[in-house]
Amino acid sequence: MLTFPSVSVGRTPLLFLLATGLAGCAGAPPTTTPTPIGEPKATEIVPPAPPLPPIPHVSGPPVITVVYPRAGATIAVRDSNFILGSVGTGDATLTINNAPVHVEPNGSFLAWLPVPDSARSRYDLVAVEGADSVRYTHPVKIAPTDTVDTLTGPLPPFPDSGQFEAIGLPLPATPDTDRAIIARPTPAGTYKWFFFPGTALQITGRSGNFIRVRLDSSLDAWISAADAHLGPTAVVPAPRRVVTAARVASSTGYVDLILPLGERPPYAVEESGSDLVLTLYNTKIAIDLIQYEAKDSLVRTVSWDQITNDRGRITVHLSRPPYGYLAMWDDVVHRFVLRIRRPPVIDPSAPLRGRVIAVDPGHPPIGATGPTGLWEPVPTLAVGQRLDSILTARGAHVIMTRTTADPVELYSRPIMARRANAEVLVSIHLNALPDGTNPFVGMGTGTYFFQPQSAPLARVVQESMVRHMGLFDRGIFYDNLALARPTWMPAILCEGAFIIVPQQEAALRTPEFQRAYAIGVADGIEAYFRALATR
């Protein structure tokens, strides 16, 4: 029995290591991505995507509305930035800080202008329609030039440096939880590790709201101070972690690598070709016996290395690239379990028949807003519902993370997919930009993944969306997003269009473009499973 942390899918207890973070509307892409393995191709021949529908004309008196930046917001750059909104009519002309700005037929505008100086700290907008004119002053704040990184420099002293703390205390009252403790290479940095609550780590320092912990003798990490429950009840003896044996146990939908271990270890799981590499920090590995089941065809062999005096590495050599996996801690018999998922059995003539697909219409809460006020959760739900219908018609079983306008908490969405044993998770979003990015360059379709096992799905869905929607191909991006982090199934986040671009916002209001987005995703998923069936 896996008592912490675990949940049930059917009769099988599973753990999904879920961490906090931004889940959509990503900004500038990173510079590198992991190398995809065996990427499929969306080979179905379709006619070129039609041009975007024309923006409808709106007449009436001018009414100025600025959607972004919000009034009083701090602009994080000092050179140029975008401003967007509407003047309510396509018949008006517009100037912002005396610069002429193009107005679309529906009155929307998007401009790329110098940031006002700190003395002015405002945008002055003037809309003129015939003899009628409207003026509006939009206040903003300008970021100071002497901003200092408060996380640099020497660490302040920490009163109990050196003691071991069981992070994440108190432990949950029930085992049905997906909570994990996030660790980062630097304070407030990107997420890197996701540890079991209750893992004992040595406290070595502090910076603001972050605690520095020692993973082993040569590696430190940072966790939120809220996860370090300092005090007598959290102090534990120095853990003794030794792995002396391993067992490979086969089941219908997965294979377990079982490692008896006295205490929860800090760890990391990484993909490397057809291998899964498990790193155990502050752990000795001295395995002299590994038990296999001869009938299993997924796990070929398991090898191990003692990399340093207190860091071990176990490599699971698979017969194919990983499809999905979970890390679990069995609190009853104190063992680490790496559960490796078998790929589904697919009919190449009907690749979607019987497939379980989780569709996540991105947001609410939050979400980007277009120049005329179209809020991202509205079209993402419309696209998600169309995608549901298309996939269902092709034989798939669809799990929708939301079907109404009501908000759904971000981190519960991948949990829904895992509990339903989904074989693919696709999150539908619409893009926006960070301050200082020119909105007239390369605004189109992009797809995001985090786990290498999801890269082939990201590539084929991206290719299909571009063919069906006809927007600029931004490519695929590796990014640490909550909806792209699941490990139990390939998971991607689609940014099909930019809601802040007037032409794309107008298109997103139309059923035709919503359907093009949905068909693009559906065809890509189908091509992915078809390729998976022929490996």
NORMOUR-V728220 format. One record per helix or strand of 2 or more residues. SS is the DSSP state (helix for helix, strand for strand). FROM is the first residue (numbers start at 0). LEN is the number of residues. Records with the same first field share a line. If there is no record, write none. Layout:
SS->FROM-LEN  FROM-LEN
This chain:
strand->5-4  11-3  64-4  73-2  79-7  92-4  98-3  107-7  121-8  131-8  140-2  163-3  180-4  190-5  199-8  209-7  218-6  234-2  241-9  253-7  266-6  274-7  283-8  298-10  310-8  324-6  334-7  355-6  396-4  423-8  444-5  472-6  489-9
helix->224-3  347-3  375-18  409-10  451-18  481-3  501-7  510-23
